[in-house]
Amino acid sequence: MLGQIQRLMEGMRQVTDNVAHDLRSPLNRLPTRLEVTLLAPRSTDDYRIAIEQTLTDTEALLGTFNALLSIAQVESGADRGDWTSVDLAALMQDVAELYQPLAEDKDLRFTQQIAQGLRLHGNQHLLTQAIGNLLDNAIKYTPDGGAVQLRSRETRNGIEVSISDDGPGIPTAMRDKVFERFVRLEASRTTPGNGLGLSLVRAVAQLHGVKLELGDAYPGLKVSLNFPIHSRPSQALGLDKPSQETVANCNNHT
């Protein structure tokens, strides 16, 4: 028990340090920029630039607080009332379409192997956000010209959704820690982001009873969401069993 208390205290201290680091810079920039702008008359363009920079910092701060609120709501189970039968293939194709331009900007080979006819019982908005966060991370950390794959398939124990890339991956010792709030592998914390994306993914996975796993893609990282059989609508809602799996292999995009 004492060991657990110590780990919780260390985790709280780390979160506090990371929050202070991430929020201190934009909070310091806001008044400083506004004060400098008001020191002397300036051109319309100068005022416009100052306002745009202030809006950017404000949006980053709001994004952090909104992400924390979303995680808290998911962990409390407040979104269970919005559960429906979800067409997994349609959901994943929408996410893929959203992130396709980002992959093309980095000249990535973005492939999709999406099984048709699979349905889940869950919160469609949260599932979309979780898969989107994982895909966003894969694209962000894969070097230009690399490869990213989005895949779903039916397994003996349920349904697996996976995102693989050939980026730097995550060291084995850090694979549990990266799901903690505000944790980033980059010590300097200069890469855009707030370190909350994977925390939200874990919260959504826990809410849906999903097993979340990080593994090697040789090279790179593979993240798997393993939905149990009871998450299928045929089990949870008494619907007909989904049709036999068919896999749609999309052309590579470079």
Secondary structure, DSSP 8 states (H G I E B T S, - for coil): -HHHHHHHHHHHHHHHHHHHHHHHHHHHHHHHHHHHHHSS---HHHHHHHHHHHHHHHHHHHHHHHHHHHHHHHHTTTTGGG-EEEEHHHHHHHHHHHHHHHHHHTT-EEEEEEEET-EEEE-HHHHHHHHHHHHHHHHHHS-TT-EEEEEEEEETTEEEEEEEE-S----GGGTTGGGSTT--S-TT--SSS-S-HHHHHHHHHHHTT-EEEEEE-SSSEEEEEEEEGGGSHHHHT--------EEEE-----
